[in-house]
Amino acid sequence: MTMDNESPAPQRVVGLVMHLLREFREQRLHPEEMEEISEDLIGQGYTESEINAAFTWVFSRLDGVEPADILYRADTGADSFRVLHPAERAVLKPEGYGQLLEMHNLGMLDMEDVERVLDRAMSFGGPLGEEDIRMLVHAYLFEENGGRSGGRGAMNMTLPSGTVH
């Protein structure tokens, strides 16, 4: 995973969450390996706050659930992905839409979440690319009052509980 030191922290946190979910999905990462993973991420230039936010979100999502139950649910075919309206296609660059699709496939967003992010994207106008979508998703998933209840929007990047990793 490469890292861009110029990227704002919110975009980096969302990218880090996606990376962790991909690693769990490919079974290259296991929850008991948190300490080694954290050290590696710090070596790549991520801050404690970014790592804490990403780990906290991922593990709150996996709390009491096998990673495969979350990470593979999008592959069951139970959900369908709707086609974008021409106005939505005008607002989203293909790579921005690709980010939403990947986030859905990783189990990071369900269809209701995707719809809410699309609504926010429409209100911003476009064209929105990958980094823009990551900012919108960060606001939706992490910021207070940013998303729906159940932990989606209740987490802030500054965690008072201290270090998670």
C-alpha positions in Angstrom: 0.0 0.0 0.0 1.4 3.3 -1.0 0.8 6.5 1.0 0.6 10.1 -0.1 2.0 12.4 2.6 0.1 15.3 0.9 -3.4 13.7 1.5 -5.5 15.1 4.3 -6.0 12.8 7.3 -9.6 12.0 6.6 -8.9 10.6 3.1 -5.9 8.6 4.5 -8.1 7.1 7.3 -10.7 5.9 4.7 -8.0 4.5 2.5 -6.5 2.8 5.6 -9.9 1.2 6.5 -10.2 0.0 2.9 -6.7 -1.5 3.1 -7.4 -3.3 6.3 -10.7 -4.7 5.0 -8.9 -5.9 1.8 -6.2 -7.6 3.9 -8.9 -9.3 6.1 -10.8 -10.4 3.0 -7.7 -11.9 1.5 -6.9 -13.5 4.8 -3.5 -11.9 4.9 -4.4 -10.1 8.1 -5.8 -11.4 11.4 -7.1 -9.4 14.3 -4.4 -10.8 16.7 -1.7 -9.3 14.5 -2.6 -5.7 15.4 0.6 -4.7 17.1 2.8 -5.7 14.1 0.4 -4.1 11.7 0.5 -0.8 13.7 4.2 -0.7 13.8 4.4 -1.2 10.0 1.8 1.5 9.4 3.7 3.9 11.6 6.8 3.1 9.6 4.8 4.1 6.5 4.1 7.5 8.0 0.6 7.1 9.3 -0.1 8.9 12.6 -1.3 7.2 15.8 -4.7 9.1 15.3 -5.2 7.8 11.8 -4.3 4.2 12.8 -6.5 4.4 15.9 -9.5 5.7 13.9 -9.1 3.1 11.2 -8.6 0.2 13.6 -11.5 1.3 15.9 -13.9 1.6 13.0 -12.9 -1.8 11.5 -13.0 -3.6 14.9 -16.3 -2.0 15.9 -17.7 -3.3 12.7 -16.3 -6.8 13.4 -17.3 -6.8 17.1 -18.6 -10.3 17.8 -18.8 -11.2 14.1 -16.5 -13.3 12.0 -14.7 -11.1 9.5 -15.9 -13.3 6.6 -19.5 -12.6 7.6 -19.0 -8.9 7.1 -16.5 -8.9 4.3 -18.2 -11.4 2.1 -21.8 -10.3 2.5 -21.7 -8.1 -0.6 -20.7 -11.1 -2.7 -23.9 -13.1 -1.9 -25.9 -11.5 -4.7 -28.6 -10.5 -2.2 -28.0 -6.9 -2.8 -28.1 -5.4 -6.3 -26.3 -2.3 -7.3 -28.4 0.2 -9.1 -27.4 2.1 -12.3 -26.5 5.7 -11.9 -28.9 8.4 -13.2 -27.3 10.6 -15.9 -27.2 13.5 -13.4 -25.2 11.2 -10.9 -22.9 10.2 -13.7 -22.2 13.9 -14.4 -21.3 14.4 -10.7 -19.1 11.3 -10.2 -16.0 10.6 -12.1 -15.7 6.9 -13.0 -12.9 6.5 -10.4 -15.2 8.1 -7.7 -18.0 5.7 -8.6 -15.4 2.9 -8.5 -14.5 3.9 -4.9 -18.1 3.5 -3.9 -18.4 0.1 -5.6 -15.2 -1.1 -3.8 -16.4 0.2 -0.5 -19.6 -1.6 -0.9 -17.9 -4.8 -2.0 -15.6 -4.6 1.1 -18.6 -4.4 3.4 -17.6 -0.8 4.4 -20.9 0.6 3.1 -24.2 -1.1 2.6 -26.7 0.0 -0.1 -28.4 2.5 2.3 -25.0 4.0 3.0 -24.1 4.2 -0.7 -27.4 6.1 -1.3 -26.6 8.6 1.4 -23.2 9.2 0.1 -24.6 9.6 -3.4 -27.1 12.2 -2.0 -24.2 14.1 -0.4 -22.2 13.9 -3.7 -25.2 15.3 -5.6 -25.4 18.3 -3.1 -21.7 19.1 -3.6 -21.8 18.9 -7.4 -18.9 17.6 -9.3 -17.0 16.1 -10.9 -16.0 14.1 -7.8 -13.0 11.6 -7.9 -11.6 9.1 -5.5 -10.3 11.6 -3.0 -13.5 13.5 -3.0 -15.5 10.3 -2.3 -13.1 9.4 0.5 -13.8 12.8 2.1 -17.6 12.3 1.8 -17.4 8.8 3.2 -15.2 9.9 6.1 -17.7 12.5 7.0 -20.5 9.9 6.8 -18.7 7.2 8.7 -16.6 9.0 11.3 -17.8 12.5 12.1 -20.4 13.2 14.7 -24.0 13.3 13.4 -22.4 12.4 10.0 -24.2 9.2 9.4 -27.0 7.0 10.6 -27.1 5.6 14.1 -25.5 2.4 15.1 -21.9 3.7 15.2 -21.7 4.8 11.6 -21.4 8.5 12.3 -20.6 8.6 15.9 -16.8 8.2 15.8 -14.6 11.2 15.6 -10.9 11.0 14.6 -9.8 12.2 18.1 -10.5 9.3 20.3 -10.6 10.1 24.0 -10.0 6.4 25.0 -6.4 6.4 23.9 -4.5 4.1 21.8 -6.4 1.2 20.2 -3.5 -0.6 18.4 
